[in-house]
């Protein structure tokens, strides 16, 4: 808990904390009031600006756009999970001719921005005679990027398992595939589940990049709406933004719930749960989630895991 | 190769703009992120609440949407016109600040509880507990994830291309819309990808270097 950083406040600290609290409230309210005032002054609260949202037709189209977003997200999520498993296992292979190419491919796809990859699929492939739908460009780009990130997460999960697990698996006569399938993967998936779900939130957010390559998803529709009567650009951004935030909050909520459950579970204690230094909302998994961006799982955390 | 040497001027501005967004966004993210991170561990409940709400809302918003708000929403609010690059830098800075704040908070949380307790036991006030005991230790465990945040920031600069900032990912449109520029979309985008791979490799190297330099044995 962060509260161990400070003592129970005495009279002077209480006063100081109150002053800081009041200052925070004043600053935040001031900022909100200023933005609200600008909204008011530039007529953003005008009924005419919100008029388009009174049509059932508009809401039907918003729903259709939401469907497009979810369609891209769902397929990309499933495919990237599959690709993640394949790449993770390939990268852990004992044969160099499998391991090396897979490693290069994973590192490459993680270094290229998703948007550049989407553009490569959508604008680049027609040059060599392949015409690609924006939907597939979005799905494939998200699959490749998130797949390689998930591969790193799974690999980190497998490598963080105690070596005895693998050795015991071989000792009871399992083959390589059996050790991986029956011993290593189940434990790694359980330990890494929160990070995997958190990565799905990223996938969801990244579907909004489809807007740039004209995939008719939510944000694209927001832009479309803003050319309607009254030019309600901020209004549509607020409505569509609300939808995005709610969807991502639900997914993040699931991630948090899984994480809390994981930490309580006895089975994963000592794997991921054992050395979680952070104990309120943020945890080691978040640190791992941040580190995975560069494929550095061998940082301070594994060092701590081995002695803790 | 024509696609590079025939458009050398464009590549110059594109890389320049990408780096401008990267560094500008990075500075805003660091400053704002440090403030929010401090708020999230502060003893003042209201400050913690404000920090939590900010982080949770912005982190669950797609970056593209943050850009959308700033780039398209600035003028209708009656603010003086600013170039898209500046608005983009602000947008990406505000977005990345949440990640910086989370990294800092996670870093502070990795310092063992006993350290803070011992510091308090010898009578240090909150300010000194933080500045003399917690932060120097937290800093070291923060370096690798912080560099990962910056790598993500570098890749996120491409989103600015969708909002008419002339940076690397926008190069395809610039070159192909001009009638006499050499290069097809495939070539341009592949070279853009190569540039990004090189930049990310550079940052990863820096990350490893800093990590080894400041490694601590706990």
Interface residues (C-beta under 8 A of the other chain):
Chain A: X2 X3 X4 X5 X6 X7 X9 X13 X17 X20 X21 X24 X25 X28 X38 X39 X41 X42 X44 X108 X110 X111 X112 X113 X114 X115 X116 X117 X119 X120 X123 X124 X125 X126 X127 X128 X201 X205 X206 X207 X208 X209 X211 X212 X219 X222 X223 X226 X231 X233 X234 X237 X240 X241 X244 X245 X248 X249 X252 X277 X278 X279 X280 X282 X283 X284 X286 X287 X290 X291 X292 X293 X294 X295 X296 X299 X300 X303 X304
Chain B: X39 X40 X41 X42 X43 X44 X45 X46 X47 X50 X56 X57 X59 X60 X61 X62 X63 X64 X65 X68 X69 X72 X73 X76 X77 X78 X79 X99 X102 X103 X105 X106 X107 X108 X109 X110 X111 X112 X113 X116 X117 X120 X126 X129 X130 X134 X140 X141 X144 X145 X147 X148 X149 X151 X152 X155 X156 X158 X159 X161 X162 X168 X169 X172 X176 X184 X185 X186 X189 X190 X192 X193 X196 X197 X200 X201 X203 X204 X207 X208 X211 X215 X216 X218
